[in-house]
Amino acid sequence: LLLSSTSVVLFDTLAGGAVCLFLFSQTKVVLNMVHLGYEFLHLDMLRSRVDWLMASPVGFKLNSNVCHFLSSCILTMAALWNGMTTFATPFEPLIVLLIASCSILGLSAQLALTSDVLNFCTLHVFYIYACLAWLFRVVTSSLYSLWNLFRGLKWNVLRKRVDSCAFDLEQVLVGVILFSLFTFLFPTLAVFYIVFLAIWLVVVLTHCLLRLLLAICSNFPLYLLLLHFSDPNIFSGGVTLNIGSADRGGEVEGEDDLQDGSVPLCRSSTGAVHTRPRDSGGAARLFEFEGDAQVETGGEQPRREKTQIMSAFTPSPRVAPLV
């Protein structure tokens, strides 16, 4: 366990050093890639999608007033965030060097810091998605409540269930007006919500990829792979069970004909079970266990007999033999 943990830390540190050398030698290339990703997020994913939503997407006739209002809010937030991040442009090389200097803590620290930087850079996308998700939830819950109003039902907050209720004419009239309003606004809000949900999912998938790399880096079985390549027969290969018949004397029929390296696992007056160790250069080691077995023999009374339990496997040099 100690050697395995040490190998994981060593692999993490060496991988972090390799990434550090790459970042120090290719700082401009890395910054260009960051700029391309940021432009893709702002121009291709935000502005182009908003312009597409304002021009009747996929033939949907959206509410023009609500569409222009939401689009102007989204573009204003993106422009403000772009202006705020412009002040950090001179510090971009320092940020890359800071991530590279984390190589002393290993590749896992670099990936974690990269995930935090990505989370900060996409903060405006998260808030846009959160606002649209809140609006969509409010509209859907309002439509559900107004639909219950038409059926003479309401949500009982105390008992957490839907109960019947008698509404007067004014309440029903207000419900009809609000239901019509939310019904006509629902397609526009739903389209905006779905589009920005897809954009946020791209960011979430990027975070998942970084977390996957972090998990691989933190749990890479380097020591076990080195042991496997140095000696493929160092680990146990398992057993194969074969059922053979036996006579009343306990002798296995055809035991002399077993040419596949099988060894008896269980003998009784009714049969025998054999194990076949993995084909390897290591010798199979047998462990015996003597115990009582209750055997059913036709119409006779059950009797207790001695049963021999043996197993065969190829042990690892680090595993102490069982006694």
N, C-alpha and C positions, 0 to 999 in steps of 0.2 A: 504493500500500500504506500509506503514511504517513497519507494523508487518510482512508482506510478505517478504520485503527486509531484515529485521532483521533475519528472520528465515533462509533465503538463506545463509546469512553470517555465522550464527551459525552452520548450517549444513556443510558448507565448512570448517570452523575452526575445528569442531569435527572430520570430516573425515580426515583432514590433521594431526590432533593429533594422530589418530589411525594408519595412515600410518607411522608417525614418530616413534611411539613405535615399529612397526614391523621392520622398517629399523634399529633401534638401537639394537634390540634384535636378528635380523637375518641378520647381515651384511655379514657374510661369505656365507650364502645361496644366498643372492642377488648378490654378486660378482661372485659366481659360475654360476648363471643364465646368468649374463652379459658375462662371458667368453664363455659359451656355445653358446650364440647368436652370438658373434663375430666370433667364430670358424665356426659356420654354414654359416655366411656370406662370410668368406674368403675361407674356404676349400670346402664347399658343393656348394656354389652359384657362386663363382668366378673361383677358380682353376679347379674344376671338370667340370664346363661348358666350360672353355677354352680348357681343354684336350679333351672334347667331340667334340668341334668344329674342333679341329685339326685332328680328326679321321673319316672324312666323315660322318657327322651326318645325320641320316635318309636316308642314301643312296645317299645323294647329293655329287657330285664330285666338291668340291670347288677348287678355285685357290690356289695351295699349297704355292706359294711365298707370296701372299697377306695374306693368312691365318696365316702363320708363322710370318709374320711381325706384324700383328695386335695382335696376341697372345703374342708375346714377349713384345710388348709395354704395353699391359694390365697387364701381370704378373710383369713386371718391376715396373709399377706404384703401383700395390698392394703390392709388396715387400718393396718399399720405404715408403709407408704409414704405413705398419706394423712395419717397423723399427722406424718410427717417433713416433708412438703410444706406442712403447715399453718403451720409456722414461717416459711415464705417468703412467706406471703400479704401482709404489710405491704410487702414489697420488690417486689411485682408492678408497681406504677407505675414504679419505678426500672428494672426490666428492660425495660419497653416504651420508656421514654425512652432507655435504652442502645441498643436496636435502632434507634430513630429517629435517634440521634446518629451512627450509622454511615453516614448518607447522604452524608457527606463522602467516603467510600470507594466510594459507588455502591450501586445496588440489589443487585448481586451479593453484596456484603458483608452486607447485611441479610438476604438469603435464606439465606446460609450460616450466619449466627448464629441465624436462626429454626430451621433444620434441627438445629443443635446443641441448642437449647433443647428442641425436640420430642424429640430423642433422649434427653435427660436426663429429661424428664417421663414417658416411656414405658419407662424402664429396668426397672421391675418387671414389665411385660408381657413384655419380652424374657427375663428370668430365669425367669419361669413357663413360657414356651414352651421355653426351653433345657432346663429340668429334665424337662418332659414328653417332649421329643424324646429326651433321654438315656435315660429309662425305656423308651420305645418301642423304641429301638435295642437296648437290652439284652435286652428280651423277644424281639424278632424274631431276634436272633442266637442266643439260647439255644434257641429253638424249632428253628432250623436245625441247630444242633449236636446236639440231642437226636434230631431226625429222622434225622440221619446215624448216630447211635448204634444206632437200631433196624435200620438197614440194614447194620450192621457196618462203618461208615466213620468216619473222623475227619479233621480238618483238620491237615495236615502244615505246621507253622509254618516249618520250615527250607526246604522245597522249594516252599512256597506252592501246595499242591494238596491234593486229597482222596485219601487212601490207605485201603486196607482195614486193618482192625484186628480182632483177636479180643478180645471183652469177656467177662468172667466173669459169673456169675449175679447177684452183688451189684451190679455196675455197671449191669447192665440193669435191675434192680429200682429202683435209685435214679433211673435215667433215666426210667422209667415214672412214678414219683411226681412228679418235677420237670416232666416233659412235661405231665402232667395239670394240675398247678398253673398253669403258664404258659398253658396253653390256656384255662383258665377265666378267667384274669386278662386275657388279651389283648383281648377286646371292650371292657372298661371303659377300659383304657389307650388303645386305638385311638380311642374316641369322644372322650375328653378331649384327645388329641393333635390330632385333626382340628379340633375346635372352637377350640382356642387357636392352631392354625396359621392358621385363617381370621381370627382377631382380629389376629394379628401381621401377616398379609398386608395388612390395612387400614392399619396403621402404615407398612409398607413402601411401599405405593402412595402414601401421603402424602409420604414422603421422595422417591419417584420424581417426583412432581409438582413438588416444590420443586427438584429437580435439573434437571428439564426447563425450568422457568422460569429457572433460573440459566444453563443452556446457551443459551437464547434471548436472554437479556440480554447474555451475553458474546460472542455471535456475530451480533448483529442487523445485517443489511446496510443500515444507514441511508444511507451514502454512495451505494451502488449504486442504491437506490430513488430517491434524489433525482436522480441522473443520468438514470435511466429516465424519470421524470416530467417532467424539464426538456427532454429530447430523446429520444423513443422510438427514433430511428434511430441512436443513438450506438454501439450494440453490433452486432456482426456477426450476420447473420440466417441464415447457412449457405448451402448450395448445393443445387441439384437437378440430378441427372444425367439427360440424355436421350441415347439412342443413335440416331445417324443414319447412313445409308449414304453411301459415297463411291465415286467411279469410280476408274479406274486413274491418272488424272492428279492425284488428291489433292483434287479439288474436291468439296465436300459437296453432295449432291443435295438440293435444296429449301432451301438455306441462305438464299436470298432470301425464303423464305416464313416464316421465323422471326420472328413479330411479338410474341413474349412477352418480349423483352428477353434472350434466351439468347445466350451467347457461347461460342465453341468452346473446349473444354477439352483435347481430344486429336484430332489429325488423323493419319491414316495412309492407306494405299492400300485398306484394307478398311472403314473407317468413321470416325466422328467422335463424340466425346462433348461435350455442351454443358452449360453451367452456367446456371442462372437465378438471379440475385440476388434477395434479398428485395425486395418492393415497398416502396420507400422513396424519400424525396426525395434521399438521398445518391447520389452517382455511384459506379458500380462501378469498381474499379481492377484492371487486368490485370497479371499477372506472367507472364513467359514463361520457359520452360526448354527449351533445345535439347538433344536427346540422340539416341542411336541406338536403333532398335527393330527387332527381328527379326520379319519378317512371313512367315506360311505362305501360299503361293498355290497351291492345288490340288496337282498332282503335280510342280510345279517345285521347284527347290532353294530353300531359305529364303534370303532376301536381307535385307541390312541397309539400312534407310531412315531418313531423318531424320524424327523425330516431334516435333511441337510440343506442349508441355504448357503450358496456361494456366489460371489460376483467376481467379474473379471473386468479390469479396465487398465488403461495405461496411465499411471499416476504422474503428476508433475513432481520434479525434484524438490519443490518448495513445500509440497503437501506431506505431512507426516502420515505414515501408514496407520490404518485403523487397527485397533486391537480388540 
